[in-house]
Amino acid sequence: MTRMIDDEWRRWIAENLLLDASPEAVHAVLVEHGFGREDALCEIDSAQQSPYFLAGSRLRNRLRKREWMLSVYGELNGMRAGAASVERRARLSRDAFYEQFYFQNRPVIVTGMFDMSPARRLWNFDYFRARCGQAEVEVQFGRDADTNYEINQPALKRVMRFGDYVDLVEGAGVTNDFYMTANNASRNRAALAALWTDAPPVDEYLDRASSDTGYFWFGPAGTKTPFHHDLTNNLMVQVIGRKRVLLVPFTDTAHMYNHLHCYSQVDGGAIDVARFPSFEQARVVECTLEPGELLFVPIGWWHYVEALDASVTMTYTNFLERNDFGSTYSSYREL
């Protein structure tokens, strides 16, 4: 019995035609899925004649022009000397940081700015247990069993004693199954307030008077943050351990398979160019963040982060210059 084409398949037809799949290719897929040849031809013709489809085509053309402009900007930026790596700068001054990196949307690793912080001298597993071991903290568990662990993180939360979590991290091997991240901050900022005082914001770049006091990331080697972009500029301060970071400029968003909100379908830990061929056109910059180093991640830059060791990271968004661009962002839905 011949299948009837429903609205879900009509959406599929329109989307693929707008993505430049040929009518012949779309027809072949429909027939392969059990639809009648004549029915499939009529449905494709109807889609192409629809005023809604023609309006969508015009909007697609406008978006393609914007993508072209972004791609040119990205190519020009990629021609800059040193663009293939993240520049390292020792004790970068405030003016140089803002003029050369913050305002120009360029990443940079800064060394020597966090060396005197109490956190660099004091923080270790024993100190954590002694200072905040009895505190009740929130942690994400079950990440290995959920391929969309970042999107579904609200369902993975668990409350436990911080001392027990420290024991778990210390005894773990390489795993992404549990991780304390910025998404757990609403509870953990209060629970671990004694640790927050050990890691004050870097005054050269950040506003100490801000109500935003940063985010605490703590987990074993192997913890991952999948490819995504943030709605703010971010400063990653690596306190303990090392992290491998992959960065892709916002100008290459068209190659990132952005399917929902700020997330990418590309797995930074096992990049599959057969499944995601356009990703080969993205400019990927890789770096390893060492203990005591700061990484500035510009707004809109895609990044994948993987812990090479048991690690602790503080991240901050309370810059001295404006950083509220997310107020005009509205693409939280499926893309």
Secondary structure, DSSP 4 states (H G I P E B T S, - for coil): -PBPP-HHHHHHHHHHHHTT--HHHHHHHHHHTTB-HHHHHHHHHHHHH-HHHHHHHHHHHHHHHHHHHHHHHHHHHHTSTTTTS--EEET--HHHHIIIIITTT--EEEESSSTTSHHHHH-SHHHHHHHHTT-EEEEEE-GGG-TTTTTTGGGGEEEEEHHHHHHHHHH--S--SEEB-GGGHHHHHHHTHHHHTTS---TTTB-TTSS---EEEEE-TT-EEEEE--SS-EEEEEEES-EEEEEE-GGGGGGS-EEETTEESS-TTS--TTTSGGGGGS--EEEEEPTT-EEEE-TT-EEEEEESSSEEEEEE--BSS---GGGG----SB-
